[in-house]
Amino acid sequence: MENRQQDLKRGLLPRHVQFIALAGMIGTGIFKGSSDTLSIAGPGVVFAYLLGGLLLFIVMSALAEMAIAHPNSNVQHLIDKAFGFHVSFIAGWLYWINWTIVIIVEILAAGSFLQYWFPAIPLWLLSLLCASFIFAINFVQVKYYGEIEFWFAAIKILALTAFIVLGCLLLTNIIPGQTIDALSHYTDHGGFFPHGITGVLSALLVVMFSYGGAELIGVAVTETKNAEQVLPKVVKGTMWRVILFYMLPMLIICGLMPWDKVTGENSPFVQVLDMTGLPGAAHIMNFVLVTAVLSAANSGVYATSRMLYSMAQNGEAPKALLKVNKQGVPIIGLTIAAICIIIGLFLAYIAPGQIISYLMSIPGFTVLLLWIGICLAQLKLRFRYQQIPAFHVKGFPYLTSFAALSLSSIFISFLFNQNNWIGSVVCLVTLCLLILFSFIVKAKTKQPNKLNDRSAANL
């Protein structure tokens, strides 16, 4: 087995890492989940995206700082350095579960978008075709994966930019269309905050799901060339990306149509372009949405396979997961991801109408827990640095502490929200099982050492 183990290859270029982080952020959460956030908070949802973006910026800054201070360490290695085996075990498997669910959600979302053109074909079958395509991509060398992901992400970034430009032209009536009074859409139908501040805060769970994936830079760092130069550039661009790709599209959608007319059957992006009457615009946008969620699923498959590889290195997962193919791809990790997706497709076969909404709430909890772990790890590891990196979190420890407390408050409030009871139960049960398994695995890893000690003593 050891002869067949190889190292992961450092084939990711700076532009690959930047777009992998973007690809994880821009997927079902914005294109499909925005219908949920709009129904919860109305136009005021932009403040939920802004608050989540500020917390995201702090978390990514803390992660980049630690990764530069501890070269060749991914996010799980860093948590292990800070808190040891048990927390690292829980964080690693929790992140793997998070991304496994995200992959299923993204692939099901891709299938649902394809139903815009093929309504007679069942969701599970369209999703199966999408899953087959994604896994074909992930079996190639990481540098080719990075190149494909780069172009995947580029398409959706260009499309979002085009949507923003087109929306602004429609709102200002430069492009003729339906008579649009954007101001009335913001002020009527309950106003800008139809459900008050409570609605804005309630939308944060889906917002966190949307932003989950940006921390992929902490997974990709071990396969990145010149990570110490790449990571600061990625982090510094976080806030303008949040404003450009989340807040502006939401404002445009709410300006072009009343927020309470968003049905959730199709993406709000497609729905609003359908209402404008522009020929072919909705079909073009739907194509982009399929590409976008496939891109996010692609990032998820990458994340899960590399996380299992990392945990196997630390003794937190079976050593068989260290096996890679000739292209340097963790083959067993990919196989496990494929099995999990088949289970997700079976659930889609049973309950095609509700499955996406149910699954989307769970990663919101796991992302919050991981982000809290990153903040706490940075608070602890900063004092162990031999030298503070040139790129570091400003206002330490106050800014990191603010993020950790804010994320903890959001987590607790949603945990006890009766509207999230399914996600809360799944999250708590999973957390308890992982804590139990962490002690079982730790005891097993210690057992051989004890036997060796006894043998040495007998000798």
WOPE-V841405 format. One record per pair of residues at least 12 apart in sequence whose ideal C-beta (glycine too) atoms are under 6 Angstrom apart, sorted by the first residue. I is the first residue (numbers start at 1). J is the second residue. Records with the same first field share a line. If there is no record, write none. Layout:
I = J / J
//
This chain:
4 = 323
5 = 322
6 = 324
8 = 223 / 328
9 = 142 / 328
10 = 223 / 225
11 = 142 / 143
12 = 146 / 220 / 223 / 224
14 = 230
15 = 150
16 = 146 / 150
17 = 220 / 224 / 230
18 = 234
19 = 150 / 153
20 = 149 / 216 / 220 / 299
21 = 214 / 216 / 217 / 234
22 = 153
23 = 149 / 153 / 295 / 299
24 = 213 / 216 / 299
25 = 211 / 213 / 214
26 = 156 / 245
27 = 106 / 292 / 293 / 296
28 = 105 / 106 / 109 / 293
29 = 209 / 210
30 = 210
31 = 267 / 289 / 292
32 = 109 / 267
33 = 206 / 210 / 360
34 = 268
35 = 262 / 264 / 268
36 = 206
37 = 203 / 206
38 = 259 / 262
40 = 199 / 202 / 203
41 = 199 / 200 / 203
42 = 194 / 259
43 = 186 / 192 / 254 / 259
44 = 192 / 193 / 200
45 = 203 / 250
46 = 247 / 250 / 251
47 = 200
48 = 200 / 203 / 204 / 207
49 = 207 / 246 / 247
52 = 207 / 211
53 = 242
55 = 403 / 406
56 = 211 / 214
57 = 238 / 239
58 = 399 / 403
59 = 371 / 374
60 = 214 / 235 / 238
61 = 235 / 393
62 = 374 / 375 / 378 / 393 / 400
63 = 218 / 374
64 = 231 / 235
65 = 389 / 392 / 393
66 = 78 / 378 / 381
67 = 221 / 231
68 = 228 / 389
69 = 385 / 389
72 = 222
74 = 218 / 219 / 221 / 222 / 310
75 = 218
76 = 88 / 92 / 310
78 = 377
79 = 91 / 373 / 377
82 = 377 / 380 / 381
85 = 442
86 = 438
89 = 316 / 438
90 = 434 / 438
91 = 373
92 = 311 / 316
93 = 434
94 = 366
95 = 307 / 370
96 = 304 / 307
98 = 363 / 366
99 = 300 / 303 / 304
100 = 304 / 340
101 = 359 / 362 / 363
102 = 300 / 363
103 = 297 / 300 / 301
104 = 341 / 344
105 = 356 / 359 / 360
106 = 293 / 296 / 297
107 = 127 / 130 / 131 / 297
108 = 127 / 348 / 356
109 = 293
110 = 130 / 290 / 293 / 294
111 = 123 / 126 / 127 / 130
113 = 286 / 289 / 290
114 = 126
116 = 286
123 = 348 / 352
124 = 345 / 348 / 349
127 = 345
128 = 345
131 = 341
134 = 297 / 298 / 301
135 = 338
137 = 298
138 = 301 / 334
141 = 327
142 = 223
149 = 298
152 = 295
153 = 295
155 = 291
156 = 288 / 292
159 = 288
160 = 245
164 = 248
167 = 252
171 = 255
177 = 276
182 = 255
185 = 254 / 255 / 258
189 = 258 / 260
204 = 410
205 = 364 / 414
208 = 364 / 367 / 368
209 = 360 / 363 / 364
212 = 363 / 367
216 = 299 / 303
217 = 234
219 = 303 / 306
232 = 391
253 = 268 / 272
256 = 272
257 = 272 / 275
267 = 289
269 = 285
270 = 282 / 285 / 286
273 = 285
301 = 337
304 = 337
305 = 330 / 333 / 334
308 = 321 / 333
309 = 321 / 330 / 333
315 = 445
320 = 332
321 = 333
361 = 420 / 423
362 = 423 / 426
365 = 423 / 427
368 = 407 / 411
371 = 407
372 = 404 / 407 / 408
375 = 400 / 403 / 404
376 = 404
378 = 400
379 = 397 / 400
//
